[in-house]
Amino acid sequence: MIEISGHKYSFPKILTFGFLLVIILGTALLKLPFATRPGLATSFMTALFTSTSATCVTGLTLVSTATHWTLFGQVVIAALMEIGGLGFMTFAVMMSLMIRRRMKMSTRLLTQEALNLDHLSQLSVVYLIIRLSILIQLIGSVFLFFDFYPKYGLTRAIWYSLFHAISAFCNAGFDLFGNSMENYANDPYMICVLAVLILAGSFGFLVWKDILGYHKYHHLSLHTQLALRTGGGLMVTSVIVYFLTEHNLAQLSGQLSAPQRFLNTIFMAITPRTAGLITFPYNNLSAAGLSFTILLMFIGGTPGSTAGGIKTTTVGLLVVQSIATLRGQKDTEFAHRRFTQENVYRALTLLFVALLILFVAVLLLVETQALPKHDSLSYVTFEAVAAFGTTGISLGITPQLNFIGQIIIMILMFVGRVGIYTVMFSVFNARPKTKSYRYPEESVLIG
């Protein structure tokens, strides 16, 4: 608990209000007249939706980032992506480091909560986040600059490089072309640079810390091993599934060579895990491809990263738990370690609540939106999961959403980025309570 002006607030509540404050500030800046191009107008809902999408690193938009916003507006969006991707508490720590002030214990505890750390000794990861994020985005910008410079000249190439490096690393999905990266489907260099930036942002900073320190300690934590194995398995599975369901993109990208199409297939396997940058319209995907994309968006990236979704470790833990149960094993074991029951309970609760939130959101959207007559449920489900997973890939219905639809999508983006547990604990003001008694145990029939 932290006391502010005589009132005590829980860490989840402060984190929730902190993100809301960033969104409100971004909305105010985007509503300024010089944030919008001459001849265009920005409504309050457009500014709020864009600010929410950028802060929650989603990428769903009501207007084109390339043609609607001025350079100032685009800079605001880039700043919101950076703050949302790394977390506003990371920037608070950065300011403390810059003015060489020692962090208070309340700030350290709040940072621990914001970054999903188990204990305060892991706070050293904050310094890694700051240094590694700046380094990766700067290197990514340099590589992108080599591709942009011949086409756009010095000034625009520098800005395009910075903006898209931030968007890719923060898994935000915003672009300055109006059609994402579709113009670069035949550019292997651009695809590879963006793919590396996306993967670097979705790894999770605790995973980076373990990998970079492996030469010294020769040890990877259970979290890192589960995240890497689950992420690697999902990556390989995704490439195989998309290769088979889309026939190596033969129907979607007929003008590309077979190797170029395969590279786009690999990129397609990466982007649904909350990145949002695409090299072709997803409207042309097969039903199987769309269904698998929804699954990938729902899973998302690694905890403590710039990605959203229920996270790879949640899925990995539940898979291991399911296998153990089917084998009749009492313990959930992985990499010569045993998961705590609290881990299993939290993963199951997270999965259930996430599915419940999405079900309610889809139901409300179907009832309140004017939808395409053909396969409207697929459009709505795809949009809702894209918002919750902070992916930003859309089938094109975002600009047609009415007021209620925009509110629902913004809530999904907010919950997906801030985290289900953080939002729920702040709303219900939940606190652990220890009872002095336990009821008798009894079983029910399952399955």
VOLOKOL-354478 format. One record per residue (C-alpha): residue in one letter; x negated, y negated, z negated. Coordinates in Angstrom, 1 decimal. Layout:
BEGIN
<residuo:a; east:X; north:Y; up:Z>
...
//
This chain:
BEGIN
<residuo:m; east:0.0; north:0.0; up:0.0>
<residuo:i; east:-1.1; north:-3.6; up:0.7>
<residuo:e; east:0.2; north:-6.6; up:-1.1>
<residuo:i; east:1.0; north:-9.7; up:1.1>
<residuo:s; east:2.6; north:-12.8; up:-0.5>
<residuo:g; east:3.7; north:-10.8; up:-3.5>
<residuo:h; east:5.3; north:-8.0; up:-1.4>
<residuo:k; east:3.9; north:-4.5; up:-1.0>
<residuo:y; east:3.9; north:-3.0; up:2.5>
<residuo:s; east:2.9; north:0.6; up:3.5>
<residuo:f; east:0.1; north:1.1; up:6.0>
<residuo:p; east:2.5; north:2.5; up:8.7>
<residuo:k; east:4.7; north:-0.5; up:8.3>
<residuo:i; east:1.8; north:-2.9; up:8.7>
<residuo:l; east:0.6; north:-1.1; up:11.8>
<residuo:t; east:4.1; north:-1.1; up:13.3>
<residuo:f; east:4.6; north:-4.9; up:12.6>
<residuo:g; east:1.0; north:-5.5; up:13.9>
<residuo:f; east:1.8; north:-4.0; up:17.3>
<residuo:l; east:5.2; north:-5.9; up:17.3>
<residuo:l; east:3.3; north:-9.2; up:16.6>
<residuo:v; east:0.9; north:-8.5; up:19.5>
<residuo:i; east:3.9; north:-7.9; up:21.8>
<residuo:i; east:5.6; north:-11.1; up:20.7>
<residuo:l; east:2.4; north:-13.1; up:21.2>
<residuo:g; east:2.0; north:-11.6; up:24.7>
<residuo:t; east:5.6; north:-12.4; up:25.6>
<residuo:a; east:5.1; north:-16.0; up:24.6>
<residuo:l; east:2.0; north:-16.3; up:26.7>
<residuo:l; east:3.6; north:-14.7; up:29.7>
<residuo:k; east:6.6; north:-17.0; up:29.4>
<residuo:l; east:4.3; north:-20.1; up:29.9>
<residuo:p; east:4.9; north:-21.8; up:33.3>
<residuo:f; east:1.4; north:-21.3; up:34.5>
<residuo:a; east:1.5; north:-17.5; up:33.9>
<residuo:t; east:3.9; north:-17.1; up:36.9>
<residuo:r; east:3.2; north:-17.9; up:40.5>
<residuo:p; east:4.8; north:-21.0; up:42.0>
<residuo:g; east:8.3; north:-20.4; up:43.3>
<residuo:l; east:8.9; north:-17.5; up:41.0>
<residuo:a; east:10.6; north:-17.4; up:37.6>
<residuo:t; east:10.0; north:-15.1; up:34.6>
<residuo:s; east:12.9; north:-14.2; up:32.4>
<residuo:f; east:12.5; north:-13.5; up:28.7>
<residuo:m; east:13.2; north:-9.8; up:29.3>
<residuo:t; east:10.6; north:-9.6; up:32.1>
<residuo:a; east:8.0; north:-11.2; up:29.9>
<residuo:l; east:8.9; north:-8.9; up:26.9>
<residuo:f; east:9.0; north:-5.8; up:29.0>
<residuo:t; east:5.6; north:-6.5; up:30.6>
<residuo:s; east:4.1; north:-7.4; up:27.3>
<residuo:t; east:5.4; north:-4.2; up:25.7>
<residuo:s; east:4.2; north:-2.1; up:28.7>
<residuo:a; east:0.7; north:-3.7; up:28.6>
<residuo:t; east:0.3; north:-3.4; up:24.8>
<residuo:c; east:1.6; north:0.1; up:24.8>
<residuo:v; east:-0.8; north:0.9; up:27.8>
<residuo:t; east:2.1; north:2.3; up:29.8>
<residuo:g; east:2.2; north:0.5; up:33.2>
<residuo:l; east:5.9; north:0.5; up:33.9>
<residuo:t; east:6.8; north:-2.9; up:35.3>
<residuo:l; east:9.9; north:-4.9; up:36.4>
<residuo:v; east:7.9; north:-7.1; up:38.7>
<residuo:s; east:4.7; north:-6.6; up:40.7>
<residuo:t; east:1.6; north:-7.5; up:38.7>
<residuo:a; east:-0.2; north:-8.4; up:41.9>
<residuo:t; east:2.3; north:-10.9; up:43.3>
<residuo:h; east:4.3; north:-12.2; up:40.3>
<residuo:w; east:1.6; north:-13.2; up:37.8>
<residuo:t; east:-1.1; north:-15.9; up:38.3>
<residuo:l; east:-4.7; north:-15.2; up:37.3>
<residuo:f; east:-3.8; north:-16.5; up:33.7>
<residuo:g; east:-0.9; north:-14.0; up:33.5>
<residuo:q; east:-3.1; north:-11.2; up:34.7>
<residuo:v; east:-5.8; north:-12.1; up:32.2>
<residuo:v; east:-3.1; north:-11.9; up:29.4>
<residuo:i; east:-2.0; north:-8.5; up:30.7>
<residuo:a; east:-5.6; north:-7.3; up:30.7>
<residuo:a; east:-6.2; north:-8.6; up:27.1>
<residuo:l; east:-3.0; north:-6.8; up:26.0>
<residuo:m; east:-4.1; north:-3.6; up:27.6>
<residuo:e; east:-7.5; north:-3.8; up:25.8>
<residuo:i; east:-5.9; north:-4.6; up:22.4>
<residuo:g; east:-3.2; north:-1.9; up:22.9>
<residuo:g; east:-5.7; north:0.7; up:24.2>
<residuo:l; east:-8.3; north:0.3; up:21.4>
<residuo:g; east:-5.9; north:-0.7; up:18.7>
<residuo:f; east:-5.6; north:-4.1; up:17.1>
<residuo:m; east:-7.3; north:-2.9; up:13.9>
<residuo:t; east:-10.4; north:-2.2; up:16.0>
<residuo:f; east:-10.4; north:-5.8; up:17.0>
<residuo:a; east:-9.9; north:-6.8; up:13.4>
<residuo:v; east:-13.0; north:-4.8; up:12.4>
<residuo:m; east:-14.9; north:-6.3; up:15.4>
<residuo:m; east:-14.2; north:-9.8; up:14.1>
<residuo:s; east:-15.4; north:-8.8; up:10.6>
<residuo:l; east:-18.6; north:-7.6; up:12.1>
<residuo:m; east:-19.1; north:-10.7; up:14.1>
<residuo:i; east:-18.8; north:-13.0; up:11.1>
<residuo:r; east:-20.7; north:-10.4; up:9.0>
<residuo:r; east:-17.9; north:-10.1; up:6.4>
<residuo:r; east:-17.6; north:-6.9; up:4.4>
<residuo:m; east:-14.3; north:-5.1; up:4.9>
<residuo:k; east:-11.9; north:-4.9; up:2.0>
<residuo:m; east:-10.8; north:-1.5; up:0.9>
<residuo:s; east:-7.3; north:-2.2; up:2.1>
<residuo:t; east:-8.6; north:-3.0; up:5.6>
<residuo:r; east:-10.7; north:0.2; up:5.6>
<residuo:l; east:-7.6; north:2.2; up:4.6>
<residuo:l; east:-5.5; north:0.5; up:7.2>
<residuo:t; east:-8.1; north:1.2; up:9.9>
<residuo:q; east:-8.3; north:4.8; up:8.8>
<residuo:e; east:-4.5; north:5.1; up:9.3>
<residuo:a; east:-4.6; north:3.3; up:12.6>
<residuo:l; east:-7.2; north:5.6; up:14.1>
<residuo:n; east:-5.8; north:8.9; up:12.7>
<residuo:l; east:-8.9; north:9.5; up:10.6>
<residuo:d; east:-8.9; north:12.1; up:7.8>
<residuo:h; east:-11.1; north:10.3; up:5.4>
<residuo:l; east:-13.0; north:7.0; up:5.0>
<residuo:s; east:-16.4; north:8.5; up:5.9>
<residuo:q; east:-15.2; north:8.7; up:9.5>
<residuo:l; east:-14.9; north:4.9; up:9.7>
<residuo:s; east:-18.3; north:4.8; up:11.4>
<residuo:v; east:-16.4; north:5.8; up:14.5>
<residuo:v; east:-15.1; north:2.2; up:14.7>
<residuo:y; east:-18.6; north:1.0; up:15.5>
<residuo:l; east:-18.8; north:3.7; up:18.2>
<residuo:i; east:-15.4; north:2.7; up:19.6>
<residuo:i; east:-16.5; north:-0.9; up:20.0>
<residuo:r; east:-19.9; north:-0.2; up:21.5>
<residuo:l; east:-18.8; north:2.7; up:23.7>
<residuo:s; east:-15.7; north:1.0; up:25.0>
<residuo:i; east:-17.5; north:-2.1; up:26.1>
<residuo:l; east:-20.4; north:-0.1; up:27.6>
<residuo:i; east:-18.1; north:2.3; up:29.6>
<residuo:q; east:-15.9; north:-0.5; up:30.9>
<residuo:l; east:-18.8; north:-2.6; up:31.9>
<residuo:i; east:-20.5; north:0.3; up:33.7>
<residuo:g; east:-17.2; north:1.2; up:35.4>
<residuo:s; east:-16.7; north:-2.4; up:36.5>
<residuo:v; east:-20.1; north:-2.4; up:38.1>
<residuo:f; east:-19.4; north:0.8; up:40.0>
<residuo:l; east:-16.0; north:-0.6; up:41.1>
<residuo:f; east:-17.5; north:-3.8; up:42.2>
<residuo:f; east:-19.7; north:-2.1; up:44.8>
<residuo:d; east:-16.4; north:-0.9; up:46.5>
<residuo:f; east:-14.4; north:-4.1; up:46.1>
<residuo:y; east:-17.1; north:-6.6; up:47.1>
<residuo:p; east:-17.2; north:-5.9; up:50.9>
<residuo:k; east:-13.4; north:-6.2; up:51.1>
<residuo:y; east:-12.6; north:-9.1; up:48.7>
<residuo:g; east:-15.7; north:-11.2; up:48.3>
<residuo:l; east:-17.5; north:-12.0; up:45.1>
<residuo:t; east:-14.9; north:-13.7; up:42.9>
<residuo:r; east:-12.0; north:-11.4; up:43.6>
<residuo:a; east:-14.2; north:-8.3; up:43.5>
<residuo:i; east:-15.4; north:-9.2; up:40.0>
<residuo:w; east:-11.9; north:-9.7; up:38.7>
<residuo:y; east:-10.5; north:-6.7; up:40.4>
<residuo:s; east:-13.4; north:-4.6; up:39.0>
<residuo:l; east:-12.9; north:-5.8; up:35.4>
<residuo:f; east:-9.1; north:-5.4; up:35.5>
<residuo:h; east:-9.0; north:-1.9; up:37.0>
<residuo:a; east:-11.8; north:-0.7; up:34.7>
<residuo:i; east:-9.8; north:-1.9; up:31.7>
<residuo:s; east:-6.6; north:-0.4; up:33.2>
<residuo:a; east:-8.2; north:3.0; up:33.9>
<residuo:f; east:-10.2; north:3.3; up:30.6>
<residuo:c; east:-7.2; north:2.2; up:28.5>
<residuo:n; east:-5.0; north:4.6; up:30.5>
<residuo:a; east:-2.7; north:1.7; up:31.1>
<residuo:g; east:-1.7; north:2.2; up:34.8>
<residuo:f; east:-1.5; north:-1.5; up:35.8>
<residuo:d; east:-2.9; north:-2.5; up:39.2>
<residuo:l; east:-3.4; north:-5.6; up:41.4>
<residuo:f; east:-2.4; north:-4.1; up:44.7>
<residuo:g; east:1.3; north:-3.6; up:44.3>
<residuo:n; east:1.2; north:0.1; up:45.2>
<residuo:s; east:-1.2; north:1.3; up:42.6>
<residuo:m; east:-4.3; north:3.0; up:44.3>
<residuo:e; east:-2.5; north:4.3; up:47.4>
<residuo:n; east:-4.7; north:2.3; up:49.7>
<residuo:y; east:-7.7; north:4.3; up:48.3>
<residuo:a; east:-6.5; north:7.8; up:48.8>
<residuo:n; east:-9.2; north:8.3; up:51.5>
<residuo:d; east:-11.9; north:6.7; up:49.3>
<residuo:p; east:-13.7; north:9.5; up:47.3>
<residuo:y; east:-16.0; north:7.0; up:45.6>
<residuo:m; east:-13.1; north:5.0; up:44.1>
<residuo:i; east:-11.2; north:8.1; up:43.1>
<residuo:c; east:-14.2; north:9.5; up:41.3>
<residuo:v; east:-15.0; north:6.3; up:39.4>
<residuo:l; east:-11.4; north:5.9; up:38.3>
<residuo:a; east:-11.1; north:9.5; up:37.3>
<residuo:v; east:-14.3; north:9.3; up:35.1>
<residuo:l; east:-12.9; north:6.1; up:33.4>
<residuo:i; east:-9.6; north:7.7; up:32.8>
<residuo:l; east:-11.1; north:10.8; up:31.3>
<residuo:a; east:-13.5; north:8.8; up:29.2>
<residuo:g; east:-10.6; north:6.8; up:27.7>
<residuo:s; east:-8.4; north:9.9; up:27.0>
<residuo:f; east:-11.1; north:12.0; up:25.3>
<residuo:g; east:-10.7; north:10.4; up:21.9>
<residuo:f; east:-13.4; north:8.6; up:20.0>
<residuo:l; east:-13.9; north:11.3; up:17.4>
<residuo:v; east:-14.6; north:13.7; up:20.3>
<residuo:w; east:-17.1; north:11.2; up:21.7>
<residuo:k; east:-18.7; north:10.9; up:18.3>
<residuo:d; east:-19.2; north:14.7; up:18.1>
<residuo:i; east:-20.4; north:15.1; up:21.6>
<residuo:l; east:-23.0; north:12.2; up:21.3>
<residuo:g; east:-24.2; north:13.5; up:18.0>
<residuo:y; east:-24.4; north:17.2; up:19.1>
<residuo:h; east:-28.1; north:17.0; up:19.9>
<residuo:k; east:-28.7; north:16.0; up:16.3>
<residuo:y; east:-26.3; north:18.1; up:14.3>
<residuo:h; east:-25.7; north:21.0; up:16.8>
<residuo:h; east:-22.1; north:21.2; up:15.5>
<residuo:l; east:-18.7; north:20.3; up:16.9>
<residuo:s; east:-15.7; north:19.8; up:14.5>
<residuo:l; east:-12.6; north:21.9; up:14.8>
<residuo:h; east:-10.7; north:18.9; up:16.1>
<residuo:t; east:-13.3; north:18.4; up:18.9>
<residuo:q; east:-13.3; north:22.1; up:19.9>
<residuo:l; east:-9.5; north:22.3; up:20.0>
<residuo:a; east:-9.2; north:19.1; up:22.0>
<residuo:l; east:-11.9; north:20.0; up:24.5>
<residuo:r; east:-10.6; north:23.6; up:25.1>
<residuo:t; east:-7.0; north:22.5; up:25.3>
<residuo:g; east:-7.8; north:19.6; up:27.6>
<residuo:g; east:-10.1; north:21.7; up:29.8>
<residuo:g; east:-7.4; north:24.4; up:30.0>
<residuo:l; east:-4.8; north:21.9; up:30.9>
<residuo:m; east:-7.0; north:20.4; up:33.6>
<residuo:v; east:-7.8; north:23.7; up:35.3>
<residuo:t; east:-4.2; north:24.8; up:35.1>
<residuo:s; east:-3.0; north:21.4; up:36.5>
<residuo:v; east:-5.3; north:21.6; up:39.5>
<residuo:i; east:-4.1; north:25.1; up:40.3>
<residuo:v; east:-0.4; north:24.3; up:39.9>
<residuo:y; east:-0.5; north:21.2; up:42.0>
<residuo:f; east:-2.6; north:22.9; up:44.6>
<residuo:l; east:0.0; north:25.7; up:44.9>
<residuo:t; east:3.2; north:23.6; up:44.5>
<residuo:e; east:2.1; north:20.8; up:46.9>
<residuo:h; east:0.1; north:23.0; up:49.3>
<residuo:n; east:-3.0; north:20.8; up:48.7>
<residuo:l; east:-1.0; north:17.7; up:49.5>
<residuo:a; east:-0.5; north:18.8; up:53.1>
<residuo:q; east:2.9; north:17.2; up:53.4>
<residuo:l; east:2.0; north:14.1; up:51.4>
<residuo:s; east:-1.3; north:13.1; up:52.8>
<residuo:g; east:-1.4; north:14.7; up:56.3>
<residuo:q; east:-3.9; north:12.0; up:57.6>
<residuo:l; east:-6.5; north:13.1; up:55.0>
<residuo:s; east:-9.0; north:15.9; up:55.5>
<residuo:a; east:-8.7; north:19.1; up:53.4>
<residuo:p; east:-11.6; north:18.1; up:51.0>
<residuo:q; east:-10.0; north:14.6; up:50.5>
<residuo:r; east:-6.7; north:16.1; up:49.8>
<residuo:f; east:-8.3; north:18.5; up:47.2>
<residuo:l; east:-10.0; north:15.5; up:45.5>
<residuo:n; east:-6.6; north:13.7; up:45.4>
<residuo:t; east:-5.1; north:16.9; up:43.9>
<residuo:i; east:-7.8; north:16.8; up:41.1>
<residuo:f; east:-7.0; north:13.1; up:40.6>
<residuo:m; east:-3.3; north:14.0; up:40.4>
<residuo:a; east:-4.1; north:16.5; up:37.7>
<residuo:i; east:-5.8; north:13.8; up:35.6>
<residuo:t; east:-3.4; north:10.8; up:36.0>
<residuo:p; east:-0.1; north:12.2; up:34.5>
<residuo:r; east:-2.0; north:12.6; up:31.2>
<residuo:t; east:-1.0; north:9.0; up:30.5>
<residuo:a; east:-3.2; north:7.2; up:33.1>
<residuo:g; east:-0.5; north:6.0; up:35.5>
<residuo:l; east:-2.7; north:5.2; up:38.5>
<residuo:i; east:-1.6; north:7.1; up:41.6>
<residuo:t; east:-2.9; north:7.5; up:45.2>
<residuo:f; east:0.5; north:8.4; up:46.7>
<residuo:p; east:4.2; north:8.0; up:45.8>
<residuo:y; east:5.5; north:10.7; up:43.4>
<residuo:n; east:9.0; north:10.5; up:45.0>
<residuo:n; east:7.6; north:12.9; up:47.7>
<residuo:l; east:6.6; north:15.6; up:45.2>
<residuo:s; east:8.3; north:18.9; up:45.2>
<residuo:a; east:10.8; north:19.8; up:42.4>
<residuo:a; east:8.1; north:22.1; up:40.9>
<residuo:g; east:5.5; north:19.4; up:41.0>
<residuo:l; east:7.8; north:16.8; up:39.4>
<residuo:s; east:8.7; north:19.3; up:36.6>
<residuo:f; east:5.0; north:20.0; up:35.9>
<residuo:t; east:4.2; north:16.3; up:35.9>
<residuo:i; east:6.9; north:15.7; up:33.3>
<residuo:l; east:5.3; north:18.4; up:31.1>
<residuo:l; east:1.8; north:16.8; up:31.5>
<residuo:m; east:3.2; north:13.3; up:30.6>
<residuo:f; east:4.8; north:14.7; up:27.5>
<residuo:i; east:1.6; north:16.4; up:26.3>
<residuo:g; east:-0.6; north:13.3; up:27.0>
<residuo:g; east:-4.2; north:13.0; up:25.8>
<residuo:t; east:-6.3; north:13.4; up:22.7>
<residuo:p; east:-5.5; north:11.8; up:19.3>
<residuo:g; east:-7.5; north:8.7; up:18.5>
<residuo:s; east:-7.8; north:7.9; up:22.3>
<residuo:t; east:-6.2; north:5.3; up:24.5>
<residuo:a; east:-3.7; north:8.0; up:25.7>
<residuo:g; east:-0.1; north:8.7; up:24.6>
<residuo:g; east:2.1; north:11.8; up:24.4>
<residuo:i; east:2.3; north:14.4; up:21.6>
<residuo:k; east:-1.4; north:15.0; up:22.2>
<residuo:t; east:-3.5; north:18.0; up:23.3>
<residuo:t; east:-4.4; north:19.1; up:19.8>
<residuo:t; east:-0.7; north:19.4; up:18.9>
<residuo:v; east:0.0; north:21.6; up:21.9>
<residuo:g; east:-3.2; north:23.6; up:21.3>
<residuo:l; east:-2.4; north:24.1; up:17.6>
<residuo:l; east:1.2; north:25.3; up:18.4>
<residuo:v; east:-0.1; north:27.7; up:21.1>
<residuo:v; east:-2.5; north:29.2; up:18.6>
<residuo:q; east:0.2; north:29.4; up:16.0>
<residuo:s; east:2.6; north:31.1; up:18.4>
<residuo:i; east:0.0; north:33.7; up:19.4>
<residuo:a; east:-0.8; north:34.3; up:15.7>
<residuo:t; east:2.9; north:34.8; up:14.9>
<residuo:l; east:3.5; north:37.1; up:17.8>
<residuo:r; east:0.6; north:39.2; up:16.7>
<residuo:g; east:2.0; north:39.4; up:13.1>
<residuo:q; east:-0.9; north:37.3; up:11.7>
<residuo:k; east:-0.3; north:35.2; up:8.6>
<residuo:d; east:-3.1; north:32.7; up:9.2>
<residuo:t; east:-3.5; north:30.4; up:12.3>
<residuo:e; east:-7.2; north:30.8; up:13.2>
<residuo:f; east:-9.4; north:29.1; up:15.8>
<residuo:a; east:-13.1; north:28.9; up:16.3>
<residuo:h; east:-13.8; north:30.8; up:13.0>
<residuo:r; east:-11.6; north:28.3; up:11.1>
<residuo:r; east:-8.1; north:28.4; up:9.6>
<residuo:f; east:-5.7; north:25.6; up:10.2>
<residuo:t; east:-3.9; north:24.2; up:7.1>
<residuo:q; east:-0.2; north:24.8; up:6.8>
<residuo:e; east:0.3; north:21.0; up:6.7>
<residuo:n; east:-1.3; north:20.8; up:10.2>
<residuo:v; east:1.2; north:23.4; up:11.5>
<residuo:y; east:4.2; north:21.7; up:9.8>
<residuo:r; east:3.2; north:18.2; up:11.2>
<residuo:a; east:2.8; north:19.7; up:14.7>
<residuo:l; east:6.1; north:21.4; up:14.6>
<residuo:t; east:7.8; north:18.3; up:13.2>
<residuo:l; east:6.2; north:16.1; up:15.8>
<residuo:l; east:7.3; north:18.3; up:18.7>
<residuo:f; east:10.9; north:18.5; up:17.4>
<residuo:v; east:11.2; north:14.8; up:16.8>
<residuo:a; east:9.7; north:13.9; up:20.2>
<residuo:l; east:12.1; north:16.2; up:22.0>
<residuo:l; east:15.0; north:14.8; up:20.0>
<residuo:i; east:14.1; north:11.2; up:20.8>
<residuo:l; east:13.7; north:12.0; up:24.5>
<residuo:f; east:17.1; north:13.9; up:24.6>
<residuo:v; east:18.9; north:10.9; up:23.0>
<residuo:a; east:17.1; north:8.4; up:25.3>
<residuo:v; east:17.9; north:10.4; up:28.5>
<residuo:l; east:21.6; north:10.8; up:27.3>
<residuo:l; east:21.9; north:7.0; up:26.8>
<residuo:l; east:20.2; north:6.2; up:30.1>
<residuo:v; east:22.4; north:8.5; up:32.1>
<residuo:e; east:25.5; north:6.9; up:30.5>
<residuo:t; east:24.4; north:3.3; up:30.9>
<residuo:q; east:22.5; north:3.0; up:34.2>
<residuo:a; east:23.5; north:2.9; up:37.8>
<residuo:l; east:21.4; north:5.8; up:39.1>
<residuo:p; east:20.8; north:7.4; up:42.5>
<residuo:k; east:23.5; north:9.9; up:43.3>
<residuo:h; east:21.0; north:12.5; up:44.3>
<residuo:d; east:19.3; north:14.2; up:41.3>
<residuo:s; east:19.9; north:11.3; up:38.9>
<residuo:l; east:19.0; north:13.4; up:35.9>
<residuo:s; east:15.5; north:14.1; up:37.3>
<residuo:y; east:14.9; north:10.3; up:37.8>
<residuo:v; east:16.0; north:9.5; up:34.3>
<residuo:t; east:14.1; north:12.3; up:32.6>
<residuo:f; east:10.9; north:11.4; up:34.5>
<residuo:e; east:11.2; north:7.7; up:33.6>
<residuo:a; east:11.9; north:8.4; up:29.9>
<residuo:v; east:9.0; north:10.9; up:29.5>
<residuo:a; east:6.7; north:8.5; up:31.5>
<residuo:a; east:7.6; north:5.7; up:28.9>
<residuo:f; east:7.2; north:8.0; up:25.9>
<residuo:g; east:4.0; north:9.4; up:27.1>
<residuo:t; east:2.8; north:5.9; up:28.0>
<residuo:t; east:2.0; north:7.2; up:31.5>
<residuo:g; east:3.6; north:4.5; up:33.7>
<residuo:i; east:4.3; north:6.7; up:36.7>
<residuo:s; east:7.7; north:5.9; up:38.0>
<residuo:l; east:10.1; north:7.2; up:40.7>
<residuo:g; east:11.1; north:3.6; up:41.4>
<residuo:i; east:14.1; north:3.0; up:39.1>
<residuo:t; east:12.3; north:0.7; up:36.6>
<residuo:p; east:13.1; north:-2.6; up:38.4>
<residuo:q; east:16.8; north:-1.5; up:38.6>
<residuo:l; east:17.2; north:-0.9; up:34.9>
<residuo:n; east:19.9; north:-3.1; up:33.2>
<residuo:f; east:19.4; north:-4.7; up:29.8>
<residuo:i; east:20.2; north:-1.6; up:27.8>
<residuo:g; east:17.9; north:0.5; up:30.0>
<residuo:q; east:15.1; north:-1.9; up:29.5>
<residuo:i; east:15.5; north:-1.8; up:25.8>
<residuo:i; east:15.5; north:2.0; up:25.7>
<residuo:i; east:12.4; north:2.2; up:27.8>
<residuo:m; east:10.6; north:-0.4; up:25.7>
<residuo:i; east:11.5; north:1.5; up:22.5>
<residuo:l; east:10.1; north:4.7; up:24.1>
<residuo:m; east:6.9; north:3.0; up:25.1>
<residuo:f; east:6.5; north:1.5; up:21.6>
<residuo:v; east:7.1; north:4.8; up:19.8>
<residuo:g; east:4.8; north:6.6; up:22.2>
<residuo:r; east:1.9; north:4.3; up:21.6>
<residuo:v; east:2.2; north:3.5; up:17.9>
<residuo:g; east:3.0; north:7.1; up:17.1>
<residuo:i; east:6.2; north:8.9; up:15.9>
<residuo:y; east:4.9; north:9.3; up:12.3>
<residuo:t; east:3.8; north:5.7; up:12.0>
<residuo:v; east:7.1; north:4.3; up:13.3>
<residuo:m; east:9.3; north:6.8; up:11.3>
<residuo:f; east:7.4; north:6.2; up:8.1>
<residuo:s; east:7.7; north:2.5; up:8.5>
<residuo:v; east:11.4; north:2.6; up:9.3>
<residuo:f; east:12.4; north:5.1; up:6.6>
<residuo:n; east:9.8; north:3.8; up:4.1>
<residuo:a; east:8.8; north:7.3; up:3.4>
<residuo:r; east:6.5; north:8.0; up:0.5>
<residuo:p; east:5.3; north:11.4; up:-0.7>
<residuo:k; east:7.3; north:12.6; up:-3.7>
<residuo:t; east:6.2; north:15.4; up:-6.1>
<residuo:k; east:9.0; north:17.3; up:-7.6>
<residuo:s; east:8.7; north:19.0; up:-10.9>
<residuo:y; east:10.7; north:22.0; up:-9.7>
<residuo:r; east:11.1; north:24.3; up:-6.7>
<residuo:y; east:14.2; north:26.1; up:-5.5>
<residuo:p; east:14.3; north:29.9; up:-5.1>
<residuo:e; east:12.9; north:31.2; up:-1.8>
<residuo:e; east:15.2; north:32.9; up:0.7>
<residuo:s; east:15.0; north:33.8; up:4.4>
<residuo:v; east:17.3; north:33.2; up:7.4>
<residuo:l; east:17.6; north:35.1; up:10.7>
<residuo:i; east:15.4; north:33.5; up:13.4>
<residuo:g; east:15.7; north:34.4; up:17.2>
//
